[in-house]
Amino acid sequence: MPGPFAAILVAAGRSRRMGSDKLWADIWGRPAWRWSLDVLLATPGVERIAVAVGADAVERFRSALPDDAGDRCIVIPGGAERADSVIAGIWA
């Protein structure tokens, strides 16, 4: 796989239909969003990961980053729509 490259994990959903925050749903001992992040962290060539989250959740996500995320992973506020969050990730 070519590299180095960056990735964007869009995790700014509101979970309206589910009724609870699906990003923090426990799946075999980890929040749902961590499964995606862990795959990105383990992918050769991925040097930077922008995690776009709801503006009110930035600190919660930052405090939940794994120790091995180091300087490779940043948490940023996403936008009102998914496309806005992707654009925020690109600019990060």
Number of C-alpha atoms within 10 A of each C-alpha: 7 7 9 10 11 16 17 21 18 23 22 23 18 14 11 9 8 8 8 11 13 17 16 13 13 12 11 8 7 11 15 17 19 18 12 13 21 14 10 20 19 9 11 13 14 17 16 20 22 23 27 29 25 19 14 11 16 18 13 11 20 14 10 10 16 13 8 10 14 10 10 13 22 19 24 23 22 26 19 12 10 15 12 15 25 19 14 19 25 12 8 15
